[in-house]
Amino acid sequence: MKLLNIKFAPLNVPLQRRLQTLAMTALIVSHVFGCFISYGLVYYFIFHTKLWWLCSLYLMWCFFIDTDPRKGSNRRSKWIRRWTWWKYVKNYFPVELIKGFEGDLDASRNYLFCYFPHGLLSHGATMAFGSEHAGVDKCFPNHAIYGHTLSFTFSLPFIRELVFGIGGLPSSRECIDYIVGKSGGGNISCLVVGGAEESFYCEAGVHKIVLKKRKGFIKIALRNGCPLVPVYGFGENEIFGQYKFKGGTFMWKFQRFFKRVTGCAFIIVKGRGVFQYSFGILPHRRPITVVVGEPIDVEKTENPTQEQIDNLHQLFEKKLVELFESQKKHYLKEYENAHLEII
């Protein structure tokens, strides 16, 4: 039904789709209002319940005892990763995970998965690697996978436990080094290399990634002798649109200032709503296919030279472009002439 130029959802939408929309709404609300939810719960428990003492102890533990984020890797929980909530979110798009090479990863080694593009909220990476419902345990049965996100997330009481549970850790050098440098192998770190800066290029049909000056992950791989794995989420940029502001305008400057101060991108999104498809903050239903490319072997070099870093960076860039060009005909049928632009 269309009314006042607004396209409403039909009344006979199947129950499964409504549950998917509900699950996605809960996820977006937790993303956008996570800080208010987290500290709102703290306020409620301390000032309006008899559990104030328990909440106070929890806060003391969070901010004075549990201060080493690396220990969060011990709280990765298969139970949380298998929640039905994630299944409904994954099927909302849906998200599919494809292993683009034969055989299994070497169980005795650690790997660094480098995911592109960031999109607005990296839904492809979260659903492919942060839950078990896309089949990550079947694709990589010998490895535990961890995803890295903003350190700010781990200052939010309650929410931090959920993020730890799905395998989340801060995107600091210390935490990535800890995972890919573990003896015995069997671990995967998943890093969205372009970060929030890449969010500004999230738009259907646009495949522009931030990589040219991102070389920190290359140094980490060399120091630990950790193979690099290019990963591309086809469809990640298609689920949201955004309002663009001309360079030099007040809003353009505010976006860059906000990003510089908080580390997050301030984006005015063009999405859909819960009961209509014309506007809102929910992503559009578009398939996201996460393709994992072939690993790039890396020889351990404790003190890599700039030349070694640049050479490996160029090789990674080449392999990422090859992955995109070889797979786009399968997963970007509307944009077959698209090319990967690296800035």
Secondary structure, DSSP 8 states (H G I E B T S, - for coil): -EETTEEB--TT--HHHHHHHHHHHHHHHHHHSHHHHHHHHHHHHHHHSTTHHHHHHHHHIIIIIS--GGGGGGG--HHHHT-HHHHHHHHHTTEEEEE-SSS---TTS-EEEEEE--TTT-HHHHHHHSSSTTSHHHHSTT-EEEEEE-GGGGGSTTHHHHHHHTTEEE-SHHHHHHHHT-TT--EEEEEETTTGGGGGG--TT--EE--TT--HHHHHHHHHT--EEEEEEETGGGS-EE----TTSHHHHHHHHHHHHHSS----EE-B-SSBSSSSSB-----EEEEE---B-----SS--HHHHHHHHHHHHHHHHHHHHHHHHHH-GGGTT---EE-
